Amino acid sequence: MGKYVPHVIILACLVATFFMYNHQLGAIPLLTLAAYLFYLGTKQAIYLKKSK
């Protein structure tokens, strides 16, 4: 289950962007998605640094 959570979060942000874009609020889920992807990238970089 743990490996599907990032996919579900990204999909939820994309769906939220689709529905909120009509109300001129499309930037909110996109910023959330950008922050989440930054978190995942930082987590991966720390993991790779520790494994060497």
Buried (B, 14 or more C-beta within 10 A) or exposed (E): EEEEEEEEBBEEBEEBBEEBEEEEEBEEBBEBBEEBBEEEEEEEEEEEEEEE
